[in-house]
Amino acid sequence: MTNPDAELIPSQEEVRANVNDLILSAIRTTLETVMQQAVTLMVGASPHERTDLRQDVRNGSYSRSLMTTAGPIELDVPRARSRGGAARNVVGRYKRRLPELDDAITEAYVGGISTRKMAGVAEALLGEGVSKSAVSRVTARLEEKVDALRRAPIAEPITYLYLDATFLDARWARRVENVSALVAYGVGTDGKRRLLAVTIGVAESEDSWTDLLQQLIDRGLAGVRLVISDGHAGIKVAIRRLLPEVPHQRCTVHIVRNVTAKTPQRLRSRVAREVVGVLHAPSLADAKKRKADFDRGLGAQVPEAKECLDAVFEAATRYFSFPKEHWRRIRSTNGLERLHGEVKRRINSVGAFPDRASALRLITAVALQVTSIWSDRRYLDFSQHSEQPADNAT
């Protein structure tokens, strides 16, 4: 059977473009920060600093195009008023060492932007004696994205809220532990998706999901009419506690996996096809009829799988109460699964992160990069529907 969500899976070209854009962003951020440090050395003072050692004043910046190994970037080149003009020497040194510096910047970025690694990049650009404060500013600028996402108010109502987690290794209390990255995004009444939160939890637990939802509520989350997630017990408890009036749609993709896992290998393809047919039926009445047929037929041969489907059927079919045009996109967390795939591709070369902060920094940067196109695309059409969900259950 054709997977109805297959067309949502990004192509290799899209994946490659997303990762390439992230590398370009890291190169641009590093070069601009190092150029700011170069101008500070020319001027003899930091911006707005009052000191007798000042030799010049800053004089704005100009835009310059630069070709890197990953593609073209636009740089803001800072200038001093008289001594030495602009920080052109930084770009010149970069161009003479272009391939190895791009590799160093990318390696440092993927590895968590440690001071040691970024110091090597900065020293290659500026020469010996680069201050720790200059390296710290590189890290700080990249961390601004994490703080901005964490603090951004949620001003518009969020109709559909998606929650999911992925797992990675990070050093914690001197040992490498498997920790969870919790991700939330929503679809507003304008039909566009928004990345709402990325957090690192000790584990995917009730406490970690409760903390994430409370953060969203404190930032203004309102108007939620459906939460879409897998069946993790911690998510279910957190939703009941903080969003008690909101129905919870279980991801149908996860359900198919759970049901087939309780099936002999030789029957898994048949069971998967029939369960997909049940959960993706044209209407709730049709879904109930198909489930009854499954129970009497193939389901009778695999009672454990049948019991699994029985237990989740109601939670898996709540999407039928919403506009039919939305069904395909609100019955699973496929959007987050693809985002997790991008994160996994990006961190494969890292192994274990040096700490949870570096893991959060990278995952947030990847998530923001992958989701940056969301503001330009309407994911769902609300124009033909009132704010109340339509009744398409029969």
TORSE-502493 format. One record per residue (C-alpha): x, y, z; residue in one letter. Coordinates in steps of 0.001 Angstrom, whole numbers. Layout:
BEGIN
<atom <X Y Z> "A">,
...
//
This chain:
BEGIN
<atom <0 0 0> "M">,
<atom <1263 3471 -815> "T">,
<atom <2227 5464 2252> "N">,
<atom <-77 8538 2220> "P">,
<atom <2566 10579 4025> "D">,
<atom <5431 9641 1698> "A">,
<atom <5177 12883 -241> "E">,
<atom <5983 14784 2961> "L">,
<atom <9424 13175 3287> "I">,
<atom <12132 15648 2209> "P">,
<atom <14351 14803 -713> "S">,
<atom <18093 14297 -396> "Q">,
<atom <18546 17658 -2116> "E">,
<atom <16416 19378 543> "E">,
<atom <18327 17656 3339> "V">,
<atom <21647 18655 1804> "R">,
<atom <20472 22258 1390> "A">,
<atom <19380 22507 5027> "N">,
<atom <22690 21202 6349> "V">,
<atom <24659 23398 3925> "N">,
<atom <22767 26500 5066> "D">,
<atom <23618 25700 8666> "L">,
<atom <27319 25440 7814> "I">,
<atom <27164 28783 5969> "L">,
<atom <25535 30380 9015> "S">,
<atom <28333 29099 11266> "A">,
<atom <31044 30395 8905> "I">,
<atom <29389 33813 8621> "R">,
<atom <28900 34143 12397> "T">,
<atom <32516 33204 13105> "T">,
<atom <33993 35573 10503> "L">,
<atom <31852 38535 11560> "E">,
<atom <32706 38017 15242> "T">,
<atom <36429 37768 14484> "V">,
<atom <36235 40926 12335> "M">,
<atom <34611 42761 15224> "Q">,
<atom <37534 41693 17396> "Q">,
<atom <39979 42917 14723> "A">,
<atom <38345 46359 14702> "V">,
<atom <38471 46404 18497> "T">,
<atom <42241 45918 18246> "L">,
<atom <42469 48747 15685> "M">,
<atom <40390 51122 17764> "V">,
<atom <41912 50117 21087> "G">,
<atom <38531 49817 22810> "A">,
<atom <35356 47787 22792> "S">,
<atom <32101 49389 21555> "P">,
<atom <31029 52242 23894> "H">,
<atom <34042 51624 26140> "E">,
<atom <35579 54707 27779> "R">,
<atom <39349 54312 27999> "T">,
<atom <42529 56383 27605> "D">,
<atom <43905 53654 25327> "L">,
<atom <41393 54414 22556> "R">,
<atom <43120 55264 19257> "Q">,
<atom <40155 55538 16898> "D">,
<atom <36353 55195 16671> "V">,
<atom <34120 52757 14814> "R">,
<atom <32535 53864 11576> "N">,
<atom <29708 51443 10825> "G">,
<atom <30080 48592 8342> "S">,
<atom <29582 47657 4720> "Y">,
<atom <28329 44502 3009> "S">,
<atom <30690 42202 1160> "R">,
<atom <30070 38959 -725> "S">,
<atom <32410 36051 -101> "L">,
<atom <32589 32632 -1770> "M">,
<atom <33204 29771 680> "T">,
<atom <33562 26051 80> "T">,
<atom <29912 25693 1118> "A">,
<atom <28648 28517 -1126> "G">,
<atom <28337 32334 -1119> "P">,
<atom <27693 34403 2008> "I">,
<atom <27090 38106 2679> "E">,
<atom <29287 39603 5399> "L">,
<atom <28910 42829 7385> "D">,
<atom <32486 44164 7441> "V">,
<atom <33041 46635 10322> "P">,
<atom <35149 49769 9825> "R">,
<atom <37280 52140 11904> "A">,
<atom <37239 55831 11031> "R">,
<atom <40929 56284 10240> "S">,
<atom <43389 53598 11398> "R">,
<atom <43499 50794 8911> "G">,
<atom <39982 51296 7623> "G">,
<atom <38015 48045 7609> "A">,
<atom <38871 44566 8919> "A">,
<atom <39717 43316 5412> "R">,
<atom <42742 41356 6567> "N">,
<atom <40486 38829 8274> "V">,
<atom <38743 38005 4996> "V">,
<atom <42084 37909 3208> "G">,
<atom <43533 35408 5675> "R">,
<atom <40354 33380 5442> "Y">,
<atom <40580 33184 1628> "K">,
<atom <44193 31999 1768> "R">,
<atom <43225 29132 4094> "R">,
<atom <39644 28642 2883> "L">,
<atom <39170 24821 2828> "P">,
<atom <40911 24058 6117> "E">,
<atom <39218 26953 7925> "L">,
<atom <35761 25942 6700> "D">,
<atom <36430 22452 8010> "D">,
<atom <37644 23820 11344> "A">,
<atom <34619 26095 11761> "I">,
<atom <32225 23287 10891> "T">,
<atom <33977 20811 13198> "E">,
<atom <33946 23304 16059> "A">,
<atom <30290 24125 15453> "Y">,
<atom <29184 20494 15349> "V">,
<atom <31341 19692 18371> "G">,
<atom <29607 22227 20557> "G">,
<atom <31626 25433 19947> "I">,
<atom <34115 24691 22712> "S">,
<atom <36488 27516 23598> "T">,
<atom <39483 25346 22700> "R">,
<atom <38230 24561 19178> "K">,
<atom <37002 28060 18389> "M">,
<atom <40276 29517 19688> "A">,
<atom <42095 27541 17007> "G">,
<atom <39830 28941 14302> "V">,
<atom <40120 32497 15568> "A">,
<atom <43911 32302 15906> "E">,
<atom <44182 31013 12326> "A">,
<atom <42320 34127 11200> "L">,
<atom <43865 36775 13446> "L">,
<atom <47238 35336 14404> "G">,
<atom <48601 34604 17864> "E">,
<atom <47298 36050 21085> "G">,
<atom <43536 36014 20486> "V">,
<atom <41743 36829 23717> "S">,
<atom <39407 34422 25450> "K">,
<atom <36731 37108 25384> "S">,
<atom <36767 37092 21558> "A">,
<atom <36237 33331 21510> "V">,
<atom <33502 33650 24113> "S">,
<atom <31682 36154 21907> "R">,
<atom <31537 33600 19089> "V">,
<atom <29854 31147 21439> "T">,
<atom <27584 33825 22881> "A">,
<atom <26284 34907 19472> "R">,
<atom <25377 31344 18567> "L">,
<atom <23687 30849 21934> "E">,
<atom <21482 33878 21313> "E">,
<atom <19333 31713 19039> "K">,
<atom <18685 29290 21893> "V">,
<atom <17698 32091 24276> "D">,
<atom <15533 33806 21674> "A">,
<atom <13495 30657 21067> "L">,
<atom <13165 29964 24793> "R">,
<atom <11889 33457 25567> "R">,
<atom <9822 34266 22467> "A">,
<atom <6201 35067 23378> "P">,
<atom <3512 32995 21695> "I">,
<atom <1268 35818 20577> "A">,
<atom <-1052 33994 18176> "E">,
<atom <-3441 31129 19038> "P">,
<atom <-2041 27660 18323> "I">,
<atom <-4739 25325 16991> "T">,
<atom <-2702 22127 16679> "Y">,
<atom <194 21346 19032> "L">,
<atom <2722 18632 18106> "Y">,
<atom <5047 17023 20683> "L">,
<atom <7811 14452 20233> "D">,
<atom <11280 13509 21499> "A">,
<atom <14551 12186 20157> "T">,
<atom <17558 10838 22052> "F">,
<atom <21289 11537 22053> "L">,
<atom <24405 11035 24167> "D">,
<atom <25802 13896 26257> "A">,
<atom <28276 14122 29109> "R">,
<atom <26568 14751 32439> "W">,
<atom <28263 14673 35848> "A">,
<atom <31444 13268 34250> "R">,
<atom <29642 10380 32557> "R">,
<atom <28090 9989 29134> "V">,
<atom <24333 9562 29508> "E">,
<atom <21499 9105 27037> "N">,
<atom <19333 12234 27321> "V">,
<atom <16169 13333 25546> "S">,
<atom <15610 16316 23287> "A">,
<atom <11975 17389 23539> "L">,
<atom <10534 19360 20622> "V">,
<atom <7231 21208 20252> "A">,
<atom <5770 22979 17256> "Y">,
<atom <2325 24258 16453> "G">,
<atom <54 25332 13622> "V">,
<atom <-1649 28689 14106> "G">,
<atom <-4906 29968 12727> "T">,
<atom <-3007 31355 9730> "D">,
<atom <-2218 27748 8763> "G">,
<atom <1551 28120 9209> "K">,
<atom <3790 25973 11375> "R">,
<atom <5909 27465 14157> "R">,
<atom <8768 25929 16107> "L">,
<atom <7767 26592 19721> "L">,
<atom <10359 24943 21958> "A">,
<atom <13398 22690 22156> "V">,
<atom <14548 21444 25568> "T">,
<atom <16980 18840 26858> "I">,
<atom <15572 16558 29544> "G">,
<atom <17285 14017 31759> "V">,
<atom <14774 11561 30324> "A">,
<atom <11503 11605 28407> "E">,
<atom <9428 11721 31573> "S">,
<atom <6272 13210 33010> "E">,
<atom <8334 15908 34730> "D">,
<atom <10231 16921 31579> "S">,
<atom <7069 17127 29458> "W">,
<atom <5232 18998 32219> "T">,
<atom <8088 21483 32380> "D">,
<atom <8021 22025 28601> "L">,
<atom <4245 22529 28484> "L">,
<atom <4377 24900 31449> "Q">,
<atom <7037 26946 29651> "Q">,
<atom <4766 27189 26603> "L">,
<atom <1771 28242 28710> "I">,
<atom <3852 30841 30543> "D">,
<atom <4889 32265 27155> "R">,
<atom <1265 32626 26076> "G">,
<atom <197 29284 24568> "L">,
<atom <-3580 29424 24037> "A">,
<atom <-6315 28232 21698> "G">,
<atom <-5076 24627 21438> "V">,
<atom <-7792 22328 20083> "R">,
<atom <-5770 19162 19504> "L">,
<atom <-2440 17788 20768> "V">,
<atom <-675 15276 18506> "I">,
<atom <2014 12991 19944> "S">,
<atom <3018 9389 20492> "D">,
<atom <1666 7393 23419> "G">,
<atom <4422 8038 25948> "H">,
<atom <2949 7903 29453> "A">,
<atom <4712 11106 30499> "G">,
<atom <3190 13087 27635> "I">,
<atom <-305 11815 28409> "K">,
<atom <-86 12773 32086> "V">,
<atom <1384 16204 31295> "A">,
<atom <-1412 16927 28788> "I">,
<atom <-4113 15861 31263> "R">,
<atom <-2555 18069 33938> "R">,
<atom <-1947 21263 31957> "L">,
<atom <-4342 20994 28987> "L">,
<atom <-7175 18931 30491> "P">,
<atom <-9867 20099 28046> "E">,
<atom <-7820 19442 24904> "V">,
<atom <-8259 16092 23073> "P">,
<atom <-5099 14049 22507> "H">,
<atom <-4510 12484 19072> "Q">,
<atom <-2171 9499 19121> "R">,
<atom <247 9392 16195> "C">,
<atom <-1015 6738 13773> "T">,
<atom <2498 6006 12496> "V">,
<atom <3642 5058 15993> "H">,
<atom <519 2956 16489> "I">,
<atom <1151 935 13325> "V">,
<atom <4687 241 14563> "R">,
<atom <3413 -814 17992> "N">,
<atom <756 -3127 16574> "V">,
<atom <3066 -4819 14061> "T">,
<atom <5684 -5310 16791> "A">,
<atom <3228 -7728 18411> "K">,
<atom <2888 -9699 15168> "T">,
<atom <4942 -12614 13759> "P">,
<atom <7438 -11458 11157> "Q">,
<atom <5700 -13325 8329> "R">,
<atom <2413 -11433 8954> "L">,
<atom <3738 -7959 9646> "R">,
<atom <3259 -6563 6147> "S">,
<atom <-359 -7765 5977> "R">,
<atom <-1166 -6500 9462> "V">,
<atom <444 -3130 8733> "A">,
<atom <-1614 -2699 5545> "R">,
<atom <-4878 -3530 7291> "E">,
<atom <-4163 -1340 10323> "V">,
<atom <-3243 1614 8071> "V">,
<atom <-6530 1017 6240> "G">,
<atom <-8398 1159 9550> "V">,
<atom <-6714 4273 10909> "L">,
<atom <-6733 6176 7600> "H">,
<atom <-10305 5322 6599> "A">,
<atom <-12542 7860 4799> "P">,
<atom <-14627 8425 7951> "S">,
<atom <-14917 7325 11562> "L">,
<atom <-17848 5040 10667> "A">,
<atom <-15719 3439 7960> "D">,
<atom <-12827 3053 10395> "A">,
<atom <-15059 1221 12878> "K">,
<atom <-16341 -1088 10146> "K">,
<atom <-12825 -1876 8910> "R">,
<atom <-11686 -2523 12451> "K">,
<atom <-14555 -4956 12984> "A">,
<atom <-13511 -6772 9790> "D">,
<atom <-9895 -6884 11018> "F">,
<atom <-10976 -8240 14404> "D">,
<atom <-12945 -11086 12802> "R">,
<atom <-10271 -11883 10228> "G">,
<atom <-6520 -11360 10528> "L">,
<atom <-6829 -9916 14024> "G">,
<atom <-8128 -13235 15334> "A">,
<atom <-4757 -14796 14390> "Q">,
<atom <-2765 -12163 16267> "V">,
<atom <-4696 -11455 19497> "P">,
<atom <-1892 -9384 21063> "E">,
<atom <-1887 -7048 18056> "A">,
<atom <-5682 -6848 18152> "K">,
<atom <-5627 -5923 21848> "E">,
<atom <-3034 -3237 21157> "C">,
<atom <-5237 -1698 18463> "L">,
<atom <-8326 -1967 20691> "D">,
<atom <-6568 -9 23440> "A">,
<atom <-5606 2937 21226> "V">,
<atom <-8393 3044 18642> "F">,
<atom <-10304 5908 20236> "E">,
<atom <-7175 8030 20751> "A">,
<atom <-6018 7264 17185> "A">,
<atom <-9234 8466 15553> "T">,
<atom <-9875 11798 17267> "R">,
<atom <-8692 13613 14144> "Y">,
<atom <-11969 12650 12419> "F">,
<atom <-13713 15416 14423> "S">,
<atom <-11664 18084 12650> "F">,
<atom <-11820 19442 9095> "P">,
<atom <-11276 16671 6575> "K">,
<atom <-8689 18712 4689> "E">,
<atom <-6511 18613 7834> "H">,
<atom <-6698 14892 8570> "W">,
<atom <-3563 13773 6786> "R">,
<atom <-1410 16297 8615> "R">,
<atom <-2908 16055 12118> "I">,
<atom <-3053 12295 12553> "R">,
<atom <715 11814 12963> "S">,
<atom <3873 13558 14134> "T">,
<atom <5653 12952 10824> "N">,
<atom <6778 16567 10690> "G">,
<atom <8731 16118 13918> "L">,
<atom <10050 12736 12853> "E">,
<atom <11650 14382 9828> "R">,
<atom <13104 17120 12028> "L">,
<atom <14604 14471 14310> "H">,
<atom <16112 12835 11242> "G">,
<atom <17866 16084 10376> "E">,
<atom <19200 16347 13921> "V">,
<atom <20509 12772 13789> "K">,
<atom <22264 13391 10479> "R">,
<atom <23894 16500 11881> "R">,
<atom <25175 14926 15124> "I">,
<atom <26384 11604 13716> "N">,
<atom <29959 12863 13634> "S">,
<atom <29806 14262 17166> "V">,
<atom <29429 11048 19174> "G">,
<atom <28767 12220 22715> "A">,
<atom <28282 15947 23293> "F">,
<atom <30654 17496 25848> "P">,
<atom <27648 18645 27892> "D">,
<atom <23890 19139 27667> "R">,
<atom <24256 22859 26911> "A">,
<atom <26216 22165 23715> "S">,
<atom <23629 19552 22709> "A">,
<atom <20812 22036 23199> "L">,
<atom <22717 24699 21256> "R">,
<atom <23260 22497 18225> "L">,
<atom <19788 20926 18176> "I">,
<atom <18137 24335 18477> "T">,
<atom <20293 25700 15649> "A">,
<atom <19428 22728 13432> "V">,
<atom <15730 23007 14282> "A">,
<atom <15657 26733 13537> "L">,
<atom <17465 26190 10249> "Q">,
<atom <15220 23332 9117> "V">,
<atom <12054 25193 10106> "T">,
<atom <13111 28595 8736> "S">,
<atom <11047 28043 5576> "I">,
<atom <7861 27427 7544> "W">,
<atom <6941 31099 7705> "S">,
<atom <6774 31203 3898> "D">,
<atom <4497 28196 3479> "R">,
<atom <943 27558 4592> "R">,
<atom <743 24076 6072> "Y">,
<atom <-3036 23934 6561> "L">,
<atom <-5920 25914 5119> "D">,
<atom <-8273 27397 7723> "F">,
<atom <-10024 29791 5347> "S">,
<atom <-13074 27562 4813> "Q">,
<atom <-13562 26676 8473> "H">,
<atom <-14722 28416 11594> "S">,
<atom <-12640 28355 14755> "E">,
<atom <-14633 25395 16043> "Q">,
<atom <-13609 22002 14630> "P">,
<atom <-15981 20645 12012> "A">,
<atom <-17820 17398 12663> "D">,
<atom <-16576 14975 10013> "N">,
<atom <-16818 11909 12216> "A">,
<atom <-19519 10101 10305> "T">,
//
